[in-house]
Amino acid sequence: MTDKMRERVRELAQVFVQLGASEAQAPVLAAQLLKRAGQLAEERNISEVEATETLLKQVFEARQGA
């Protein structure tokens, strides 16, 4: 994992902690979301940023419905 990717995971992990994930679970969730964003970006021919935004919106919507 590159330094840039580690930084993205760390930053996104903080979002998951704020949403209630444990400190141990948050980096795993962040890494999984970023991996899926990369897959979606390829599948849909969109940027990784756009794919990440789409997935985060889904996370927030699911959290609100919980």
C-alpha positions as CSV (number, residue, x, y, z in Angstrom):
1,M,0.0,0.0,0.0
2,T,1.4,3.4,-1.0
3,D,1.7,6.3,1.4
4,K,-1.0,8.1,-0.4
5,M,-3.4,5.2,0.0
6,R,-2.5,4.8,3.7
7,E,-3.4,8.5,4.2
8,R,-6.7,8.0,2.4
9,V,-7.5,5.0,4.5
10,R,-6.6,6.9,7.7
11,E,-8.7,9.9,6.7
12,L,-11.7,7.8,5.7
13,A,-11.3,5.7,8.8
14,Q,-12.0,8.8,10.9
15,V,-15.3,9.2,9.1
16,F,-16.2,5.7,10.1
17,V,-15.2,6.3,13.7
18,Q,-17.5,9.3,13.8
19,L,-20.3,7.1,12.4
20,G,-19.7,4.7,15.3
21,A,-17.2,2.1,14.1
22,S,-14.5,1.0,16.5
23,E,-11.0,2.2,16.1
24,A,-10.0,-1.3,15.0
25,Q,-12.8,-1.8,12.5
26,A,-12.7,1.7,10.9
27,P,-9.5,1.2,8.8
28,V,-10.8,-2.1,7.5
29,L,-14.1,-0.5,6.5
30,A,-12.2,2.4,4.9
31,A,-9.9,0.1,2.9
32,Q,-12.9,-2.0,1.7
33,L,-14.8,1.1,0.6
34,L,-11.8,2.5,-1.3
35,K,-11.2,-0.9,-3.0
36,R,-14.8,-1.0,-4.1
37,A,-14.6,2.6,-5.3
38,G,-11.7,1.6,-7.5
39,Q,-13.8,-1.3,-8.9
40,L,-16.8,1.0,-9.5
41,A,-14.7,3.6,-11.2
42,E,-13.4,1.0,-13.7
43,E,-16.9,-0.6,-14.2
44,R,-18.7,2.7,-14.8
45,N,-15.8,4.6,-16.4
46,I,-16.0,7.4,-13.7
47,S,-13.3,8.9,-11.4
48,E,-12.4,7.2,-8.2
49,V,-13.4,10.4,-6.4
50,E,-16.9,10.1,-7.9
51,A,-17.1,6.5,-7.0
52,T,-16.0,7.1,-3.5
53,E,-18.5,9.9,-3.1
54,T,-21.3,7.6,-4.4
55,L,-20.4,4.9,-1.9
56,L,-20.1,7.4,1.0
57,K,-23.6,8.7,0.2
58,Q,-24.9,5.1,0.5
59,V,-23.1,4.7,3.8
60,F,-24.6,7.9,5.2
61,E,-28.1,7.0,3.9
62,A,-27.9,3.5,5.4
63,R,-26.7,5.0,8.7
64,Q,-29.7,7.4,8.8
65,G,-32.1,4.6,8.1
66,A,-30.6,2.5,11.0
